[in-house]
Amino acid sequence: MGFSPAIMPSMASPSANVEVELEGRRLKLSNLDKVLYPESGFTKGQVIDYYVRVSSALLPHLNRRPLTLKRYPNGVDAGFFYEKQCPSHRPDWVRTVSIPSERTTGKEVNYCTADDLPTLAWLANLAAIELHPLLARADGATGGSSRDAVNQPTTVAFDLDPGPPADVATCAQVACWLREVLDELGLAAFPKTSGSKGLQVYVPLNTPHAYDDTKPFAHAIARLLEKHHPDHALEKMDKSLRRGKVLIDWSQNHITKTTICAYSLRARPAPTVSTPISWEEVERGREADGAQRLHFEANEVLERLDRSGDLFAPVLDLEQRLPRIG
């Protein structure tokens, strides 16, 4: 995967700091030949290049969403840190949103928002390999101040996390059962890989809801699936119960929780990506070789986008309302 035309002219000396222009913004990129994925040799320059190339699909899913960065300055095999407070050394064109801290009364957290390509490239240059947005936008599902909007999730997220020896194929089976329940409730849902071990299923709302609506709903669905499929599905967070089962993590539907963004890289041995997939792919993923079928790296994701477009696009604007259950 080579560098995009926007960056290519400045690549004469890849180990030196270079200055590029993206959409009228100038920014410095550093240490482009630094290997961030030692097992595969994937470099910082390739991380930046991937994010530039995937930006047209990725940016709508980040737009106006307070963003937690997961940074790996010395590569995926070294230490990392989460960063909620947007770095003070950011360019003045990087937009931020201040949200009251849940932990400290009177304190605010000034989150980055990645609303444009220059900001995305700047974040990649910080070795922010993983991008974790809130489930709410800074302007809410229907507009409003960030203080109110942060409690207005635009989607319900189900994070399917396998406990070995359960694997992504087991997750695919649980995802199909989940879809059946949501279908009965008249709700469309869209799957993606986590880019790590499991799958995620999003139910777009894009109508006024609070976490007091979405979290109990997700929990009730998880309880129902555990009741009907106790050998495979689990809603309890107790780690001692997870062997061989798939945790349906409903707790992600919380005002401070973030989930990996569609098209974000993951810090795995290879540059895997949280990849939107079709339900047909989920169904095929239940087979014995499901782990291979539901594993996508950066170059494969770019090829998928060229071929099929953004399978997660409906999550951005499909309007649905949660029914009463229980």
Secondary structure as UniProt FT lines:
FT   TURN            5..7
FT   HELIX           8..10
FT   TURN            14..15
FT   STRAND          18..22
FT   TURN            23..24
FT   STRAND          25..29
FT   TURN            32..33
FT   STRAND          35..37
FT   TURN            38..41
FT   STRAND          42..43
FT   HELIX           44..62
FT   TURN            63..64
FT   STRAND          67..71
FT   TURN            73..74
FT   TURN            76..77
FT   STRAND          81..83
FT   TURN            88..89
FT   TURN            92..93
FT   STRAND          96..100
FT   TURN            105..106
FT   STRAND          108..112
FT   HELIX           117..125
FT   TURN            126..127
FT   STRAND          130..134
FT   TURN            138..142
FT   HELIX           146..149
FT   TURN            150..151
FT   STRAND          155..162
FT   TURN            164..165
FT   HELIX           168..184
FT   TURN            185..186
FT   STRAND          190..193
FT   STRAND          199..204
FT   HELIX           211..228
FT   TURN            230..232
FT   STRAND          233..234
FT   HELIX           239..241
FT   TURN            243..244
FT   STRAND          246..249
FT   HELIX           250..252
FT   TURN            255..256
FT   TURN            262..263
FT   STRAND          272..273
FT   HELIX           279..284
FT   TURN            285..286
FT   TURN            288..289
FT   HELIX           290..293
FT   HELIX           298..308
FT   TURN            311..313
FT   HELIX           314..317
//
